[in-house]
């Protein structure tokens, strides 16, 4: 029902979107979704580079999983790669 409702709200069908119930992840909130994402993609000791400023809550979630975060400032051209060094 969730997929059908999502599709209907976007004026289409689940089939046209190629979505099924297997494509849906329900969480109690964004922080749980971010935690699950970090758990799936990162290992303790990994370093995740984010743009600065960044969503500080996600840094806390990652750090609770043993992942180090590095916020890199942005300018008009995007992430300042010179700030990584």
ZAMAR-118950 format. One line per 3 residues: number of its first residue (from 1); for each residue x, y, z of C-alpha. Coordinates in Angstrom, 1 decimal. Layout:
residues N
NUM) X,Y,Z | ...
This chain:
residues 85
1) 0.0,0.0,0.0 | 2.8,2.4,0.7 | 4.3,2.0,-2.8
4) 0.9,2.5,-4.4 | 0.2,5.6,-2.3 | 3.6,7.1,-3.1
7) 3.0,6.4,-6.8 | -0.5,7.9,-6.7 | 0.8,11.0,-5.0
10) 3.2,11.4,-7.9 | 0.6,10.8,-10.6 | 1.8,7.4,-11.7
13) 1.7,3.7,-10.7 | 4.2,1.5,-8.9 | 4.8,-0.5,-12.0
16) 5.7,2.6,-14.0 | 8.2,3.5,-11.2 | 9.5,0.0,-11.1
19) 8.9,-0.1,-7.3 | 7.8,-2.9,-5.0 | 7.6,-3.4,-1.3
22) 11.2,-4.7,-1.4 | 12.3,-1.2,-2.3 | 10.8,0.5,0.8
25) 12.5,1.0,4.1 | 10.4,2.2,7.0 | 12.1,3.8,10.0
28) 10.9,5.7,13.0 | 12.7,8.8,11.8 | 15.6,10.2,9.8
31) 18.2,9.4,12.5 | 17.3,5.7,12.4 | 17.6,5.7,8.6
34) 21.0,7.4,8.8 | 22.2,4.9,11.4 | 21.1,2.0,9.2
37) 22.8,3.6,6.1 | 26.1,4.0,8.1 | 25.9,0.5,9.3
40) 25.4,-0.9,5.8 | 28.1,1.2,4.1 | 30.8,1.8,6.7
43) 33.1,-0.1,8.9 | 34.7,1.1,12.2 | 37.8,3.1,11.3
46) 36.5,4.3,8.0 | 36.6,8.0,7.2 | 33.6,9.8,5.7
49) 34.1,13.2,4.1 | 31.2,15.5,4.1 | 30.7,19.1,2.9
52) 30.9,21.8,5.5 | 28.7,22.9,6.9 | 27.1,19.5,7.2
55) 24.2,17.8,9.1 | 26.0,17.4,12.4 | 23.5,14.8,13.6
58) 24.8,12.4,10.9 | 28.4,13.0,12.2 | 27.3,11.9,15.6
61) 25.6,8.8,14.2 | 28.7,7.8,12.3 | 31.0,8.4,15.2
64) 28.8,6.2,17.4 | 29.6,3.4,14.9 | 33.4,4.0,15.1
67) 33.5,6.0,11.8 | 35.6,9.1,11.7 | 34.1,12.2,9.9
70) 35.9,15.0,8.2 | 34.0,18.1,7.2 | 35.5,20.0,4.3
73) 34.6,23.6,3.4 | 32.8,24.4,0.2 | 33.3,27.3,-2.2
76) 31.6,28.4,-5.5 | 33.4,25.5,-7.3 | 32.3,22.9,-4.8
79) 34.3,21.0,-2.2 | 37.7,22.5,-1.5 | 39.9,19.6,-2.1
82) 42.9,21.6,-1.0 | 41.4,21.5,2.5 | 41.6,17.7,2.6
85) 45.4,17.6,3.1
